[in-house]
Amino acid sequence: MVSEQDTSAIGNALVVLGAAGIVIPAFARFRISPVIGFILVGLLVGPSGLGALAADYPWLRHITIASSEDIALFGEFGIILLLFSIGLELSFRRLWQLRKLVFGIGAAELLLGGAILGTALFLLGDHSTAAAYGLGIALALSSTALVLPIAGTKSAVGRASFAMLLFEDLAIVPIIFVLGALSPIAASDNTELMLTTLWQGALVVAILAVAGWFLLPRIFAQAARAKDPELFLAASLLVVIVAALATAAVGLSPIVGALLAGLMIAETEYHGEVEAITAPFKGLALGVFLISVGMGLNLKTIAAQWPELIAAVVGVVLIKSIVTAALLRFSGAARRGTAAEVGLLMASPSETTLIVLATALQAQLISRTTAEFWQLVTAIGLTITPLLARVGHDVARRIEMRSGDAQEEETPEGRTVVVGFGRVGRTVAELLREHQRRYVAVDADIDTVAAARRDGFSVRFADVARPGSLDRMGIENADAIVLTMDDPVQQLRMTRQLRQKYPELPIISRARDADHAAALYRAGATDAVPETLESSLQLAEAVLVDLGVAMGPVIASIHDVRARMRHDIMTKGELADEPRIRKLRRPDGSV
């Protein structure tokens, strides 16, 4: 027999799944972050939305959720899975490289931001010193659950954000213990309890790391031999849950264990498979968390206190964005555009702010009315995070364009000019930079230019399709020009024009195939590289070797194909000498 509680749980699950099925595709179609959609769904179906009418209209019970506590556990599990997936994208080596950002900028951002917010609350509000600075530290925290899915961890913005968020996650336990120590009812042995938790936590982390080093490759190897995706999923979830429970058992945050589990699996060769299998569950569980955030918004309270709420949200966003951007910029850790974007992205309070507020309330540092007010501020801040991210991106683009225009007025004398900064152009620029060769790249996509500048590349905005655009860059002083655009007609026209104006200029162009390469040679290109040739030859080589063909005959066949390609291009391009089609060399020097 199904109890009323079981029926309610099933109904809540159906509401969440239905919301995910509607929100994700609907908002994706309009290119809007589903974060806002999930929060709005939580507001609509929660106790302050349609749920408030369920007593008068019993049928609403089937499409509403009575209390945010009913799905809070699933939301917490979503955050755990999110941190686990972040760990999968990292490695211990990369964490070591980020140590200065984590314990330098991350610590300064939390402490300085908390101090400024706490001072403002002490001066402007009716708070005790402990309450003001406790609230300041709580509001200085930023949302791991929202920031990292928006920024990632590999871009300049993502790296800086992740470093600061990682420190905040590590600092949660000390923050909670300090608030407990400041409580009027604090026990005398609180400091001893904190020290005990810290050494036990360090021991548990060490044990998990050593156990993972030896056991995880064997566990996932067995799952791989079974060729059963469900077994991979079960093993992954088991590792996450065990690690999270182990850290929670000694008083640490379970997200520390989840992150550690991801890092350990990232060191194995199975991390790609695990990441692909767990991705759908992470997205759904994160959606549940966001729905619970929306359910925490009380429209009546917002309507009654909207001036104070708006002032609080604006104040928190301004202080945090200025502090974060200033630290990143003046420390030299980021360019101006990147610092501004990270500052706005990290400006809202966090889901962990709600945990710290609950701790401060339990410790009797703040009243229930104060806690509820700042919980609303936090929920509103989480709701506007995607909007802040969009504004930050636009601001960063304008800053980078303005600063880039001021810095790039000189002509590219002694430089290589790379036209087009897509996948191919970026690779060329990376190699030129690695070998300390001066270059300047141009692209007609303003977002591409701004993103490249934030990553430290020398890129200008220019539409090379317009007459005279390259002439204004001083091409006559360049060492070479590389054409990487994915437009065959434009490449031919530009090659012809450049050769007529600059007879001695080396022109290296990307070509689609042999016919396109021949046309580029006829137009005056110094080198034209068919992009499909070497990838096709490497693919054919791999197939033949895997089928058991000896390496010698395979290499001989590849040489024959390359020779026929050279002869084909020579004939079609009416060339006196064979074109130089590059041969990829192996580490041992063979071709």
Secondary structure, 3 states (H helix, E strand, C coil): CCCHHHHHHHHHHHHHHHHHHHHHHHHHHCCCCHHHHHHHHHHHHCCCCHHHHCCCCHHHHHCCCCCCHHHHHHHHHHHHHHHHHHHHCCCHHHHHHCHHHHHHHHHHHHHHHHHHHHHHHHHHCCCCHHHHHHHHHHHHCCCHHHHHHHHCCCCHHHHHHHHHHHHHHHHHHHHHHHHHHHCCCCCCCHHHHHHHHHHHHHHHHHHHHHHHHHHHHHHHHHHHHHCCHHHHHHHHHHHHHHHHHHHHHCCCCHHHHHHHHHHHHHCCCCHHHHHHHHHHHHHHHHHHHHHHHHHCCCHHHHHHCHHHHHHHHHHHHHHHHHHHHHHHHHCCCCCHHHHHHHHHHCCCCCHHHHHHHHHHHHCCCCCHHHHHHHHHHHHHHHHHHHHHHHHHHHHHHHHHHHHHHHHCCCCCCCCEEEECCCHHHHHHHHHHHHCCCCEEEEECCHHHHHHHHHCCCCEEECCCCCCCCCHHHCHHHCCEEEECCCCHHHHHHHHHHHHHHCCCCCEEEEECCHHHHHHHHHHCCCEEEEHHHHHHHHHHHHHHHHCCCCHHHHHHHHHHHHHHHHHHHHHHHCCCCCCCCCCCCCCCCCC
